[in-house]
Amino acid sequence: MPIAPIEQELAAAEAARQGNNDGKARVCARRAVALATEAWLARLPRPRWHGDAMAHLREIQQDESFPLPIRQAAERLSTPVTRRQTAPFTADPVADARCIIAHLNPLPSKTTP
């Protein structure tokens, strides 16, 4: 799994969020999930789906083999900013991305030697 690019996207998302650039934070978080999803799909005998980051998030939220909290995180992360008042929306895209990524393939803990 390409951990470095995933962590780079998550770091960029966090920096954007701290800089009050919510749009960029969401895009970077989505890209991190897409990278993790591509790595996860590559390990399967036959990839189940293809597409960009938004397509992967839609697939996760609709696939009942994923636990409900993972599907809900994907739904919040994929909700367009224009629908933030009427649909599930994440205030913390990095946390939702990390939740999905950890489910797909747990990243080694930074505190692990």
MOCOR-V851007 format. One record per pair of residues at least 24 apart in sequence whose C-alpha atoms are under 6 Angstrom apart, sorted by sequence separation. I is the first residue (numbers start at 0). J is the second residue. If there is no record, write none. Layout:
# MOCOR-V851007
i,j
I,J
I,J
This chain:
# MOCOR-V851007
i,j
5,31
69,99
0,38
28,92
32,96
28,93
35,100
25,92
28,96
